[in-house]
Amino acid sequence: MAEERGLHLYTIPAHRAIADAAVAGLLRRFGSDRLTLARGLVLVPNNRAGVAMTRAFVRASGGALLLPRIVSLAGDDLGEALGAALDPAGVTPLLPPAIDPLQRRMVLARMVEEERARAGHPVDAAEAVRLAGDLARTLDQLIVEEIDPVRLAEIDPGEGLTEHWQRALEMFRIVLDRWPAERERLGRIEAGVRRIALLDAQAARWRAAPPTGFVCAVGITDPAPAIARLLRVVAGLPQGMVAFANLDTRMPQEEWDALGPHDPNPVTGLRRRSIEVHPQFHLKLILDRMGVGRGEVRTWVGGSDHDASAVRGRAIANALAPADFTGKWTELDASERRLTGVEAAELATPAEEAQAIALAMREWIEQPGQTAALVTPDRSLARRVAAHCARWGIPIDDSAGRALSILPPGTLLTAIVEAAAQDFAPMALLTLLKHPLVRSGEQRGRWLEGVRRLDRALRGPRPAPGLAGITAHLEGGPEREQELRRAVLPWWAEARALLEPVAAVFGRGTSSLPELVAGLRESAQALAGDEVWRGPAGRCAGELLTNLERQAPLGPANASAAGFAPLLRLLMDEVAVRQIQGEHPRLAIYGLIEARLQTADLMILGGLNEGVWPGNPPPDPWLAPRIRAELGLSGLQRAIGTAAHDFGQRLGAPRVLITRSRRDARSPALASRFWLRLEAMAGERFVRAHRLERWTRLLDDGATPKPAERPAPVPRAELRPKSISVTEVDRLKADPFAFYARRILKLMPLDAVDADPSAAWRGTAVHGVLEEWAEHDACAPDRLVPRALAMLDDPAAHPLLRALWQPRLIAGIEWIAATMQANRAEGRDILAAEGQGNAMLSGIKLTGRFDRVDRQADGSIVVVDYKTGKAPSVAAVRGGFNLQLGLLGAMVEEGAFKNVEGRAGGFEYWSLAKGRDGFGMVTSPADPAGKNGRIMTDDFTRAARDSFADAAAKWLTGDEAFVAKLHPEFAPFAEYDQLMRRDEWYGRER
């Protein structure tokens, strides 16, 4: 039938390596005359497929060979590629140049921003650019399908559409009405329109004057009408051939007809939905648009050593049958569902899956001449596999590339904008200054030393905003930290000079996009020099900024630093950076598009989870599904059918390993529908790679772990401290190891960078307020609340914390003022506040600081300790694990504090926690009669002395081991848990 119509249509089955099979067939037809082969032309779907065809010719030639010209139909330079391939002068029609994609996006973003603002739904620049990208993709789909956007005006949006879709459609119409005039003003045409014109012009030339050499289209699956017209012409040339990839000519006619597209029902006018998720649908659509039937397609003659068996091909076709016809699986003969050579590995996590794939590739290349390739749409999995292979010195890179946003030049640009957007908050500032490209080279060591000092100086609550806030923070602060902070000031002056231009550009609130881009480029140059523009990633970053700066005047009018950061990240996410050298000659990693026409002895299909392969189709925010159907656009589900075709084609390798993980990075994962189909159809013939799964688990298995012993260091007597503060005694008794780490090893925990004000900060702040009030305004209770409000105005106070804590604090402060006033009425006066001193007890110098001491009417001293939270329990004090009040009382009686003399006759916790009557309560662990289990007041200081003497005799003057978590119920602090390897022994010794 094909011969009668003069069409040369072929299919290369799934079990054959398509590039090698195509080359074998071409050599069989034209290989006898090498000049005839050289005059031929091979059309392939993309550039990577062209590389695959070239390599297939090299493998098949066995020596020198003049290759035919290989042209990709997916390139942006299609006209130049065809012209260079065919050589006649003036073959390219005189068409205006195609509009730059970024230029179009900026113009559309400005229109979206203006129209949304006009409609009362304003968006920032980043959101406008994102929506413009989606709008451009939808516009491209209309162009590729040759659907006139004017048809939008014929659609009634009122019926069956929500208000959201009606607004989106109206916005889409407005932008499309404005866009053509803007494009004509720029003197450009759509790239898709230009491509269609070039394809049609080429088809017309070939129809009028067939080329002297052969023309063969291999593996093209794009169902665009212009492509279909060109393929129709190629198939009709005297020496033309169209070889489809796995067009199933043996598929039962009933199943083929069920795929669609279907004619409307003559009675109801309704149209059955096409099965766009099927891998044969887009191939059927190509045939329909070419005006040919499946019966005109013959099987390509030619095979290679890289083919699987024909049985595999039938099993693949059966596994991917339409859902309504999968019932036939139960009746299939064993030979129709045999997957010999296909193994499946199911791992626990993505990390295990990557390791299993790397192991399989590592094992496979031990066999001389054998090749292996990973095909996956999961770029994270691809990066993991490449990293695992690097452990064995095997260079392998992802041919799909990596997003610019995750590579060093991209992360530097993001860090600059984020630091400026956050007004140089410590975390963002340090992220920028520590970036590996900043001050790289010989000066890197000195630079990092300065950054480390700045890191130490910025620990704790956030300083005031801006570069000036950082400088003020370094010049002030507590006296104990001033030496550290001032040491970094000379280096900070140098760093600040580099950051001032960033602050000047991004600190204006809003700026024009060109200004922001220019400022970003200059800042990156100042911080990193030429290093930021080196290599493939640096060149891509430079080209993006150059193009963005050129096109930005056409885009949204203004952008803020905060809005520029997501805009920049959005654009960099869309830039794929590919390495140009260093790949292993027998290993490869491909994305789904790059894998077309590729072959390998072992093909690994990774990431077989739903939502990954196949992925979730991206939504169209502009056109509702009903509108797309009325326009004749493909459904969003068609991408699943393309992914299914890619999956079936890759299953045709001699050996195949499919892998998945039972969970992703966040939650349990569902197996891909393709995995489940193979498993259901093959049944017990679905072979699991148990050996590989076991190897993966054993590779990093450290066998049965040997629990660490509980730390109990015994330092020499001369290393044991001979002085201790009252607040450290509790730590010494409850967790001797923590005391040992702090005082003997001198390992002090650091505050977090940009930390929220902690309980300790709140306590220190409240103590400071009460100390100042007691010293200056003790007779004016009304001055206490204003002082507390002034404390909350501290820039270090987080706004959310300030909002949540202020009512509680003010209520507590008011309670303190009222209670003090009541005490004064009863003859009790404040004697001193925030005093410090020392005394010798049990041969140890005991130091301490009290919050407040009062003198009662009988002359005795009351020791007061402020608590912003709950006071210690009576049980903890009686057990000797909260000795602060008692030891302070003992020090009072020893005359340790200036101007404080007398007998300690009261011990009180003043807590700001909420009690029965509101915020604030006074509790005491002592009672004159010892009621409710409390210690008798007269015995309180003696009990504290005895407990301290016992602790000092054991650990300070004795030879007791500093046992970790000796009394864990009284040791809630966890600063040294990692050092003592707590989780490795805690609970096992009991």
Secondary structure, 3 states (H helix, E strand, C coil): CHHHHCCCEEEECCCCCHHHHHHHHHHHHHCCCHHHHHCCEEEECCHHHHHHHHHHHHHHHCCCCCCCEEEECCCCCHHHHHHHHHCCCCCCCCCCCECCHHHHHHHHHHHHHHHHHHCCCCCCHHHHHHHHHHHHHHHHHHHHCCCCHHHHHHCCCCCCCCHHHHHHHHHHHHHHHHHHHHHHHCCCECHHHHHHHHHHHHHHHHHHCCCCCCEEEECCCCCCHHHHHHHHHHHHCCCEEEEEECCCCCCCHHHHHHCCCCCCCCCCCCCCCCCCCCCCHHHHHHHHHHCCCHHHEEECCCCCCCCCCHHHHHHHHHHCCCHHHHHHHHHCCHHHCCCCCEEEEEECCHHHHHHHHHHHHHHHCCCCCCCEEEECCCHHHHHHHHHHHHHCCCCCCECCCEEHHHCHHHHHHHHHHHHHHCCCCHHHHHHHHCCCCCCCCCCHHHHHHHHHHHHHHCECECCCCHHHHHHHHHHCCCHHHHHHHHHCHHHHHHHHHHHHHHHHHHCCCEECHHHHHHHHHHHHHHHHHHHHHCHHHHHHHHHHHHHHHHHHHHCCCCEEHHHHHHHHHHHHHCCEECCCCCCCCCEEEECCCCCCCCCCCEEEECCCECEECCECCCCCCCCCHHHHHHHCCCCCCHHHHHHHHHHHHHCCCCEEEEEEECECCCCECCECHHHHHHHHHHHHHCEECHHHHHHHHHHCCCCCCCCCCCCCCCCCHHHCCCEEEHHHHHHHHHCHHHHHHHHHCCCCCCCCECECCCHHHHHHHHHHHHHHHHHHCCCCHHHHHHHHHHHHCCCCCCHHHHHHHHHHHHHHHHHHHHHHHHHHHCCCEEEEECCEEEEEECCEEEEEECCEEEECCCCCEEEEEEECCCCCCHHHHHCCCCCHHHHHHHHHHCCCCCCCCCCEEEEEEEEEEEECCEEEEEECCEECCCHHHCEEHHHHHHHHHHHHHHHHHHHHCCCCCCCCCCCHHHCCCCCCCCCCCHHHHCCCCC
